[in-house]
Amino acid sequence: MAVAPNPTNGDAYVILSDAAYSVAQITVTDITGKVVYRTSQALSANEARILIPHEAIAVPGMYIVQAATGNQVHTRKLMVQ
């Protein structure tokens, strides 16, 4: 899993590889733990790009991005300028 661009000042994308034919649950929280964005997407390709809209991460700072697919959970930091 990767989050790009990082840092960002607009939209960001969660990039998942080798997760075809599963469902991705994406959760974005701010530094206080408040959920600012959540989405689910069925994955049908070997690599998927899932949008995190800039409206959800409009306040500059650090965010935690969590992606759950099947029995795997990945967590990355996202910096917003």
N, C-alpha and C positions, 0 to 999 in steps of 0.2 A: 504494500500500500504506500502511496505517496500523496502529498497534498501540494498542488502547484497552482499558480506561482506562490512562493513562500520566501520572503514576505510579500504581501499584496496590499493594494489600495483599491481593489474592486472585487470582481468575482474571483472565486477560487474553485478548484476541481479536486475531487477525490479520485485518484487513479488506482484501479484495482486490476491485478493480473491473476490469471489462472483461477478464476472464480466463476467460470461459465456454468450456466444452468443452476444457479442458486439465486437467493434473494439477499440483497445488501440492505442492511439497516444502518443509516448514517445519522449520527447524533453530534451536534456541535454545541458545546457549552462555553460560557465565558469563564473567566478566572474565578468567579465566585461560585461556580457550579450550576448556574442558571442555564437551562436549555434555551438556546436562541434559535435553533433550527433542527428539524428532524424530517427525514424522508426515507422511503423505502423504494427500491427499484429492483425489478427482476433483471438478472444478467443473462444475456444470451451469447455474448461474444467472449473471446479469450481475454480481452482487455476492455474495461469500461471506464468512462469518465462521467462522474456524477457532479453536477453543478451545486455549488454553495453560492447562492445569490448575494450580491454585495449589500442588499437591504438587510440581510440577516446578520451581517458582520460589519455594520457601518461604524461602530465605535472603535477607534484605534485601541490596540492592546493585544493580549495573548488569548487565544481560544484553543480548546481541546477538541480534536476531531476523532470520533470513534466510529469504526466501520466493523460491523458484525456480519459475517457470511458463514452460513452453516455452523460449524462448531469452532470457528476462529474469530477472535476479536483483535483488532489492530487499533492502536492509539497513536496519534501524532499531534504535535503542537503546530499552530498556525498563528503567525504574527500579522497583524493588520496595522498599516501605517496611516 
